[in-house]
Amino acid sequence: MKNIAILGATGSIGISTLDVISRHPEKYSVFALSANSNWKKMEKLCIKYMPKIVVMDDEEAAENLRKVAPDGVMVLQGKSALNDVASHQNTDFVMAAIVGSAGLSSTFAAATSGKRVMLANKESLVLGGNLLINAAKESGAELIPVDSEHSAIFQCLQGGKEGLKKIQLTASGGPFLKTPVEDLINVTPKQACNHPKWKMGQKISVDSATMMNKGLEVIEAHFLFQLSHSKIEVVIHPQSIIHSFVYFNDGSVLSQLGLPDMRSAISFALSYPGRQNSGVESLDLTKQESLEFLSPDMDKFKCLGLAYGALEQGESAPGTLNAANEVAVEAFLNKKIGFLDISKTIEKTLAINPISRLDTLASVVENDHLSRQIARSIIEPRLS
C-alpha cells in the first residue's frame, strides 16, 4: 500500500489522480491533500477520501475547513506545512500538481527527501533545472513526468537512449490555431480559456492559447531528458491523439498514442514500471478523424520562440521567462492587458533582467521575485 500526497488536489490533475487512485484501493491510500483556498471543494474530498492531513495555503480557508472537516482529518496551513507533507516519513508518492512557481518549494521538499515525485508542475523544472535533477539523484527520488507529452517520451525511452536523435513534443495549437494574428488583439480571457481538447485551469489554458505552455514543456524536456534545445522540436497535432515522438538515428520513430485524458499519464506515474487500469477508454483509430501535423507559426505564437531563446541563454533566463509569464497571464485574466501584451511583457522583462547564475534554491526564488517586479513595472504604466 502506497501513501499518496496530492498537492493541488482540487485542480483538474488532482481530481483525475483521485479518480485513478479510487480504482485501486488495494494499492493506494490518500495520505494528504492540499489546495490554495477552495475549502468547500476540499471539504467534499475530505468526506470522500478521509486523508490524514490537509494543507490549505490560505489562512481563512484553513479556518473554515477546520470547522467542518471530518474527525481524524488534521487541517494545516501555509507553505511550511506543505513542505512537511511533501517530505513526511509516511508519504511514499507525491503528485506535484500545484500551478506555477507556487509549487517549487514543495516539489524540492519531496525530491530532497527521496519520494517518487509525479511531476505535473513543470515550472519546478523550468525554475529549478538541474538543481532539482541533482537533488533527486542525491536522495534517490524518482522524477516521473505527468505532462502527457513528457510521459509519452519517458515511456518511449524505456528501452534506453542509445541512438537517440531528437524528440518532438506535440501541441494541440490551442483555440487560436486558425485565427489570423491580426484578430488576436481583441481576444478575451473567456475565448483564450476555451481549449478545444483539454479541460484545464485558467492559467494553463491561457498558456496553451499563447503556446507558452509548449515553450515551458520544451524547457522541462531539456532538463528531464538532458537534451540540447536543438534536439527538441514542437509539432502541432490538433487531434491530441499522438502525445509525442522520439526519433532514433537508425530511422526509427517511436510514439505513444491515446485519447486526450490525463488519467493515462497519471496512472503510469503511479504504477511505473508496471501498468494498471486508468479508467480511460481504449483508442480506436478507425473512429478518429484524420490526424494532422503542422509546423508552429512562430510569428503568431511568439511565446514559443521566447521560450526557446530563454533555454538557449540558460542560467536564470528560463526562470525569468516563467515569472514574467505568470504576471502577464494574471494581468490578462484580470483584463488589465491584452492577449498580445503577454508576449510583449515577457520579452521586455527578459531584456531588462540580467542573466545570473542560479546555484541555490534561494537564488532561484530571488530571481523569480525580481522578474515579477520588473514585469509588473512594465504592465503598470499602461494602467495609469
C-alpha positions in Angstrom: 0.0 0.0 0.0 1.5 3.3 -1.1 0.5 6.6 0.7 -0.1 9.4 -1.8 0.1 13.1 -1.1 -1.7 15.2 -3.8 -0.5 18.8 -3.9 -3.1 20.8 -5.8 -5.9 18.3 -5.1 -8.8 20.5 -6.1 -7.4 21.2 -9.6 -8.0 19.0 -12.7 -4.9 16.9 -12.2 -5.6 16.4 -8.6 -9.2 15.3 -9.3 -8.0 12.9 -12.0 -5.4 11.5 -9.7 -8.0 10.8 -7.1 -10.1 9.1 -9.7 -7.3 6.7 -10.7 -6.4 6.0 -7.0 -10.1 5.2 -6.2 -9.9 2.4 -8.8 -7.1 0.7 -6.9 -8.0 0.9 -3.2 -5.7 -2.2 -2.5 -2.7 -0.3 -3.9 -3.0 3.3 -2.8 -4.1 5.3 0.2 -4.8 9.1 0.2 -2.5 10.3 2.9 -2.6 14.1 2.3 -4.3 16.6 0.2 -3.5 20.3 -0.4 -5.2 23.3 -2.1 -5.0 27.0 -2.2 -8.3 28.4 -1.0 -11.2 26.3 -2.2 -12.2 24.9 1.2 -15.7 23.9 0.2 -14.4 21.6 -2.6 -11.8 20.3 -0.2 -14.5 19.5 2.4 -16.1 17.2 -0.1 -12.8 15.5 -0.8 -12.2 15.0 2.9 -15.5 13.3 3.4 -15.0 11.0 0.4 -11.3 10.1 0.8 -10.6 10.8 4.5 -6.9 11.9 4.2 -4.9 12.1 7.4 -3.6 15.6 6.6 -5.0 18.5 4.6 -3.0 21.7 3.9 -4.7 24.9 2.8 -2.4 27.7 1.6 -5.0 30.4 2.5 -5.4 31.0 6.3 -9.1 31.9 6.2 -9.8 28.8 4.1 -7.9 26.6 6.6 -10.0 28.1 9.5 -13.2 27.5 7.6 -12.2 23.9 6.8 -11.3 23.1 10.4 -14.9 23.8 11.4 -16.4 21.2 9.0 -13.6 18.7 8.4 -14.5 15.1 9.5 -12.9 13.7 12.7 -9.5 12.3 12.0 -8.6 14.9 9.4 -5.9 17.3 10.5 -6.1 20.7 8.8 -2.8 22.6 8.5 -2.0 25.9 6.8 0.9 27.5 4.9 3.9 26.6 2.8 5.9 25.2 5.6 3.1 22.7 6.3 3.0 21.9 2.6 6.7 21.1 2.6 6.3 19.0 5.7 3.6 16.9 4.0 5.7 16.5 0.8 8.7 15.2 2.8 6.7 13.3 5.5 8.0 9.9 6.5 4.6 8.4 5.8 4.4 9.9 2.3 5.5 7.5 -0.5 4.4 9.3 -3.7 3.8 13.0 -4.2 1.7 14.3 -7.0 3.2 17.7 -7.6 0.3 19.5 -9.3 0.3 23.0 -7.8 0.2 25.5 -10.7 3.1 27.8 -11.3 6.1 28.7 -9.2 4.0 28.3 -6.1 4.7 24.5 -6.3 8.5 25.0 -6.4 9.3 24.6 -2.7 7.1 21.6 -2.0 8.4 19.8 -5.2 12.0 20.3 -3.9 11.0 19.1 -0.5 9.7 15.9 -2.0 12.7 15.4 -4.2 15.3 16.0 -1.4 13.5 13.5 0.8 13.7 10.7 -1.7 10.0 10.4 -2.7 8.5 9.4 -6.0 7.6 12.8 -7.5 4.9 12.6 -10.1 5.7 15.9 -11.8 2.7 17.8 -13.1 4.3 21.1 -12.0 6.6 21.8 -15.0 7.5 25.2 -13.5 9.6 23.5 -10.8 12.0 22.2 -13.5 11.8 25.4 -15.5 12.9 27.4 -12.5 15.0 24.8 -10.6 16.5 23.0 -13.6 19.5 20.8 -12.7 19.2 21.8 -9.1 16.0 19.7 -8.9 17.5 16.9 -11.1 20.6 16.7 -8.8 18.6 16.9 -5.6 16.6 13.9 -6.8 19.7 12.0 -7.8 21.4 12.6 -4.4 18.3 11.5 -2.4 17.3 8.6 -4.7 14.0 10.2 -5.5 12.2 9.4 -8.7 11.0 12.1 -11.1 8.2 10.7 -13.2 6.7 13.2 -15.7 2.9 13.6 -15.8 2.6 16.1 -18.6 1.2 13.9 -21.4 4.0 14.8 -23.8 6.8 14.1 -21.3 5.1 10.9 -20.1 5.0 9.8 -23.8 8.7 10.4 -24.3 9.5 8.8 -20.9 7.6 5.7 -22.0 9.2 5.6 -25.4 12.7 5.8 -23.8 12.2 2.8 -21.6 14.3 0.8 -23.9 17.2 3.3 -23.5 18.5 6.4 -25.1 21.1 4.8 -27.4 20.9 6.2 -30.9 18.5 9.0 -29.8 18.5 11.7 -32.4 15.7 14.1 -31.3 12.3 14.4 -29.7 9.2 16.1 -30.9 6.6 17.4 -28.5 3.1 17.5 -29.9 0.9 20.6 -29.4 -2.8 21.0 -30.0 -2.4 24.6 -31.2 -5.0 25.8 -28.7 -8.1 27.7 -29.5 -6.4 30.2 -31.9 -4.7 27.8 -34.3 -6.6 29.0 -37.3 -7.2 32.6 -36.0 -5.3 35.3 -38.1 -2.7 37.0 -35.9 -4.3 40.4 -36.5 -7.5 39.2 -34.9 -5.8 38.2 -31.7 -5.7 41.8 -30.4 -9.3 41.6 -29.3 -9.2 38.1 -27.7 -11.0 37.9 -24.4 -10.0 35.7 -21.4 -13.1 33.6 -21.9 -12.0 32.9 -25.5 -8.5 32.1 -24.5 -9.6 29.6 -21.9 -11.9 27.7 -24.3 -9.5 24.9 -25.1 -10.7 22.6 -27.9 -9.4 19.4 -26.4 -8.3 19.6 -22.7 -10.2 20.7 -19.7 -7.7 22.8 -17.6 -7.5 25.7 -15.2 -7.4 29.3 -16.5 -3.7 29.8 -16.3 -2.6 26.8 -18.2 -5.4 27.3 -20.7 -4.1 30.8 -21.5 -0.6 29.3 -21.7 -1.9 26.8 -24.3 -3.5 29.6 -26.2 -0.2 31.5 -26.4 1.8 28.3 -26.8 3.8 29.3 -23.8 2.7 26.0 -22.2 4.6 24.2 -25.0 7.5 26.5 -24.6 7.7 25.6 -20.9 7.5 22.0 -21.9 10.5 22.4 -24.2 12.5 23.7 -21.2 11.2 20.9 -19.0 12.1 18.3 -21.6 15.6 19.7 -21.8 16.2 19.0 -18.1 14.2 15.8 -17.8 15.9 14.1 -20.8 19.2 16.1 -20.8 18.9 17.2 -24.4 20.0 20.4 -26.0 17.4 22.8 -27.4 18.4 21.9 -30.9 17.2 18.3 -30.3 13.7 19.3 -29.0 11.1 20.2 -31.6 7.4 21.1 -31.5 4.8 19.9 -34.0 1.2 20.9 -33.9 -1.2 18.0 -33.8 -4.8 19.3 -33.3 -6.4 16.0 -32.6 -4.1 15.3 -29.5 -4.0 11.6 -30.1 -0.2 11.2 -30.5 1.4 12.6 -27.4 5.0 12.9 -28.7 7.6 11.4 -31.0 11.1 10.0 -30.3 13.5 9.8 -33.3 16.5 7.5 -33.5 19.5 7.5 -35.8 18.5 4.3 -37.5 15.4 5.9 -38.9 13.0 4.5 -36.3 10.4 6.8 -34.8 8.5 5.8 -31.6 5.4 7.5 -30.4 2.8 7.0 -27.7 -0.9 7.3 -28.6 -4.1 7.6 -26.5 -7.2 9.6 -26.1 -6.7 13.1 -24.6 -7.2 12.1 -21.0 -4.7 12.9 -18.3 -5.6 9.8 -16.3 -3.4 7.7 -18.6 -0.2 9.6 -17.7 -1.2 9.8 -14.1 -1.9 6.1 -13.9 1.5 5.3 -15.5 3.3 7.6 -13.0 1.6 5.8 -10.1 2.1 2.2 -11.3 5.6 2.6 -13.0 7.3 0.4 -14.1 4.0 -1.6 -14.4 0.6 -0.6 -15.8 -2.9 -0.6 -14.5 -6.4 0.3 -15.4 -6.8 4.1 -15.5 -10.4 4.4 -16.5 -9.5 5.8 -19.9 -11.2 4.1 -22.9 -9.0 2.3 -25.5 -8.1 4.2 -28.6 -9.9 3.1 -31.8 -8.2 4.8 -34.7 -10.9 3.7 -37.1 -13.3 6.0 -35.2 -10.9 9.0 -35.2 -10.8 11.9 -37.6 -7.7 12.2 -39.8 -4.5 13.1 -37.9 -2.9 16.4 -38.9 0.6 17.7 -38.3 1.7 21.3 -38.8 4.7 23.4 -38.1 4.0 26.1 -35.4 3.7 29.7 -36.7 6.4 31.4 -34.7 5.2 34.9 -35.8 1.8 34.2 -34.3 3.0 32.2 -31.2 5.8 34.5 -30.1 5.9 32.9 -26.6 7.2 29.7 -28.0 10.1 31.5 -29.6 10.8 33.3 -26.4 10.9 30.0 -24.5 13.5 28.6 -27.0 15.5 31.8 -26.6 15.5 31.6 -22.9 16.5 28.0 -22.9 19.4 28.8 -25.3 20.5 31.6 -23.0 20.3 29.3 -20.0 21.2 30.2 -16.3 18.4 32.5 -15.0 16.6 33.2 -18.3 14.0 30.3 -18.1 13.1 31.4 -14.6 12.7 35.0 -15.7 10.5 33.8 -18.6 8.2 31.9 -16.3 7.9 34.6 -13.8 7.1 37.3 -16.4 4.6 34.9 -18.0 2.7 34.3 -14.7 2.4 38.0 -14.0 1.3 38.8 -17.6 -1.3 36.0 -17.7 -2.7 37.1 -14.4 -3.0 40.7 -15.8 -4.6 39.4 -18.9 -7.2 37.3 -17.0 -8.0 40.4 -14.9 -8.4 42.4 -18.2 -5.5 44.7 -17.4 -3.6 44.0 -20.6 -4.5 42.5 -24.0 -3.7 39.0 -25.2 -0.8 40.1 -27.4 0.7 42.1 -24.5 1.5 38.8 -22.8 4.5 38.1 -25.1 5.5 41.8 -25.1 5.7 41.8 -21.3 7.8 38.7 -21.3 10.2 39.9 -24.0 10.7 43.2 -22.2 11.3 41.5 -18.8 13.9 39.2 -20.4 15.7 42.2 -21.9 15.8 44.1 -18.6 16.6 41.4 -16.1 20.3 40.5 -16.4 21.3 36.8 -16.8 22.6 35.4 -13.5 23.8 32.0 -12.2 21.3 30.2 -10.1 23.2 27.7 -7.9 20.9 27.6 -4.8 17.1 27.4 -4.3 17.4 30.8 -2.6 18.9 32.4 -5.7 16.1 30.8 -7.8 13.5 32.4 -5.6 15.3 35.7 -5.6 15.4 35.8 -9.4 11.7 34.9 -9.5 10.8 37.8 -7.3 12.9 40.3 -9.2 11.5 39.1 -12.5 7.9 39.6 -11.2 8.8 43.1 -10.0 10.1 44.0 -13.5 7.1 42.5 -15.3 4.7 44.4 -13.0 6.6 47.6 -13.6 6.2 47.1 -17.4 2.4 46.5 -17.0 1.6 49.2 -14.5 2.3 52.3 -16.7 -0.4 51.0 -19.1 -2.9 51.2 -16.2 -2.2 54.8 -15.3 
